[in-house]
Amino acid sequence: MIDCQLFENSAEGIVRELSELCFMSFRVVQCSTSSNISTITQFLNGCSMANTWMLFEHMDNLNLQTLTVIVKELQLLHE
Protein backbone atom coordinates (compact mmCIF):
# COMPACT_ATOMS: atom_id res chain seq x y z
CA MET A 1 0.00 0.00 0.00
CA ILE A 2 1.38 3.40 -0.94
CA ASP A 3 0.56 6.43 1.17
CA CYS A 4 0.22 9.54 -0.99
CA GLN A 5 1.07 12.98 0.31
CA LEU A 6 -1.54 15.72 0.45
CA PHE A 7 -0.36 17.23 -2.84
CA GLU A 8 -0.44 13.86 -4.62
CA ASN A 9 -3.75 12.42 -5.67
CA SER A 10 -2.44 9.14 -7.06
CA ALA A 11 0.47 6.68 -6.84
CA GLU A 12 -0.18 5.53 -10.40
CA GLY A 13 2.91 7.24 -11.85
CA ILE A 14 5.28 5.50 -9.44
CA VAL A 15 3.83 2.03 -9.96
CA ARG A 16 3.58 2.52 -13.74
CA GLU A 17 7.27 3.42 -13.89
CA LEU A 18 8.21 0.35 -11.83
CA SER A 19 6.08 -1.92 -14.01
CA GLU A 20 7.75 -0.56 -17.14
CA LEU A 21 11.20 -1.18 -15.64
CA CYS A 22 10.16 -4.78 -14.87
CA PHE A 23 8.48 -5.28 -18.26
CA MET A 24 5.15 -6.07 -16.60
CA SER A 25 1.70 -4.98 -17.68
CA PHE A 26 -0.19 -2.74 -15.28
CA ARG A 27 -3.79 -1.95 -14.32
CA VAL A 28 -5.24 0.71 -11.99
CA VAL A 29 -8.56 0.38 -10.15
CA GLN A 30 -9.99 3.53 -8.57
CA CYS A 31 -11.80 2.50 -5.38
CA SER A 32 -14.78 4.46 -4.14
CA THR A 33 -17.55 4.01 -1.61
CA SER A 34 -19.75 2.57 -4.36
CA SER A 35 -17.19 0.02 -5.65
CA ASN A 36 -18.71 -3.36 -6.47
CA ILE A 37 -17.15 -6.43 -4.80
CA SER A 38 -17.71 -8.72 -7.77
CA THR A 39 -16.11 -6.28 -10.23
CA ILE A 40 -13.04 -5.81 -8.04
CA THR A 41 -12.59 -9.57 -7.54
CA GLN A 42 -12.96 -10.14 -11.30
CA PHE A 43 -10.22 -7.58 -11.95
CA LEU A 44 -8.07 -9.19 -9.28
CA ASN A 45 -8.48 -12.72 -10.63
CA GLY A 46 -8.00 -11.58 -14.23
CA CYS A 47 -4.80 -9.72 -13.41
CA SER A 48 -3.42 -12.67 -11.47
CA MET A 49 -4.00 -15.00 -14.43
CA ALA A 50 -2.54 -12.48 -16.89
CA ASN A 51 0.57 -11.85 -14.75
CA THR A 52 -0.35 -8.16 -14.46
CA TRP A 53 0.42 -5.73 -11.67
CA MET A 54 -2.67 -4.18 -10.15
CA LEU A 55 -2.93 -0.99 -8.13
CA PHE A 56 -5.98 -0.30 -6.00
CA GLU A 57 -6.09 3.48 -5.65
CA HIS A 58 -7.82 4.94 -2.56
CA MET A 59 -8.63 1.65 -0.81
CA ASP A 60 -9.49 3.70 2.26
CA ASN A 61 -12.74 4.67 0.49
CA LEU A 62 -14.00 1.07 0.51
CA ASN A 63 -16.45 -0.07 3.13
CA LEU A 64 -15.22 -2.66 5.64
CA GLN A 65 -17.05 -5.59 4.02
CA THR A 66 -15.55 -4.93 0.57
CA LEU A 67 -12.07 -4.39 1.99
CA THR A 68 -12.32 -7.66 3.94
CA VAL A 69 -13.29 -9.58 0.80
CA ILE A 70 -10.36 -8.09 -1.15
CA VAL A 71 -7.88 -8.96 1.59
CA LYS A 72 -9.18 -12.55 1.73
CA GLU A 73 -8.95 -12.86 -2.08
CA LEU A 74 -5.37 -11.57 -1.99
CA GLN A 75 -4.50 -14.11 0.70
CA LEU A 76 -5.98 -16.92 -1.42
CA LEU A 77 -3.99 -15.83 -4.46
CA HIS A 78 -0.81 -15.68 -2.41
CA GLU A 79 -1.10 -19.30 -1.19
Helices and strands as residue ranges (DSSP letters): H 12-21, E 25-30, H 37-49, E 52-57, G 59-61, H 64-78
